[in-house]
Amino acid sequence: MAAVIYTLCALTALLCAVLLLQAYARSHYAFLLWSGLCFVGLTVSNALLVLDRVFIPDVDLSTWRLAVGLLAMLVLLYGLIWKVD
């Protein structure tokens, strides 16, 4: 059951990333770009969670997951502070 939930979280983050980046392509509003890039990072983080917990449970990927999640949040924070008008 946990594998299904982890996978749904990854797919939801991917859907959000796709929708945000499509909206950016139409409107060129900078906030949508930074949000979309953040969700791309969160998708990768969730995919690492699926790999870590479901496919290769013997290997600890928690440091990589957290690093990717932090990087995704830093991208959004950078866009919010310095790039959004």
C-alpha positions as CSV (number, residue, x, y, z in Angstrom):
1,M,0.0,0.0,0.0
2,A,2.9,2.4,0.8
3,A,4.3,1.9,-2.7
4,V,1.0,3.0,-4.2
5,I,1.0,6.2,-2.1
6,Y,4.6,7.0,-2.9
7,T,3.9,6.6,-6.6
8,L,0.8,8.7,-6.5
9,C,2.8,11.5,-4.7
10,A,5.4,11.4,-7.5
11,L,2.8,11.4,-10.2
12,T,1.0,14.3,-8.6
13,A,4.2,16.4,-8.3
14,L,4.9,15.5,-12.0
15,L,1.4,16.6,-13.0
16,C,1.8,19.9,-11.1
17,A,5.2,20.5,-12.8
18,V,3.8,19.9,-16.3
19,L,0.8,22.1,-15.7
20,L,2.9,24.9,-14.3
21,L,5.5,24.8,-17.1
22,Q,2.7,24.7,-19.7
23,A,1.1,27.8,-18.1
24,Y,4.5,29.5,-18.2
25,A,4.9,28.7,-21.9
26,R,1.6,30.4,-22.6
27,S,1.9,33.4,-20.3
28,H,5.7,33.9,-19.6
29,Y,4.9,34.8,-16.0
30,A,8.1,34.2,-14.0
31,F,6.4,32.9,-10.9
32,L,5.1,30.0,-12.9
33,L,8.6,29.1,-14.2
34,W,10.1,29.0,-10.7
35,S,7.2,27.1,-9.3
36,G,7.4,24.6,-12.2
37,L,11.1,24.1,-11.7
38,C,10.5,23.5,-8.0
39,F,7.9,20.8,-8.7
40,V,10.3,19.2,-11.2
41,G,12.7,18.9,-8.2
42,L,10.0,17.6,-6.0
43,T,9.1,15.0,-8.6
44,V,12.7,13.8,-8.6
45,S,12.7,13.7,-4.8
46,N,9.5,11.6,-4.8
47,A,10.9,9.3,-7.5
48,L,13.9,8.8,-5.3
49,L,11.6,8.0,-2.4
50,V,9.9,5.3,-4.5
51,L,13.3,3.9,-5.5
52,D,14.5,4.0,-1.9
53,R,11.5,2.4,-0.2
54,V,10.2,0.1,-2.9
55,F,12.8,-1.0,-5.4
56,I,16.1,-0.9,-3.6
57,P,15.3,-0.9,0.2
58,D,18.8,-2.1,1.0
59,V,20.3,1.3,-0.1
60,D,19.7,4.4,2.0
61,L,18.9,7.3,-0.4
62,S,17.4,9.6,2.3
63,T,20.3,12.0,2.0
64,W,19.9,12.3,-1.7
65,R,16.1,12.7,-1.4
66,L,16.5,15.5,1.1
67,A,19.2,17.2,-0.9
68,V,17.1,17.3,-4.0
69,G,14.1,18.5,-2.1
70,L,16.2,21.3,-0.5
71,L,17.5,22.3,-3.9
72,A,14.0,22.4,-5.3
73,M,12.9,24.7,-2.5
74,L,15.9,26.9,-2.9
75,V,15.1,27.3,-6.6
76,L,11.6,28.5,-5.7
77,L,13.0,30.7,-2.9
78,Y,15.5,32.3,-5.3
79,G,12.8,32.9,-7.9
80,L,10.5,34.5,-5.2
81,I,13.2,36.8,-3.7
82,W,15.3,37.9,-6.7
83,K,13.5,37.2,-9.9
84,V,9.7,37.8,-9.5
85,D,8.5,41.3,-10.0
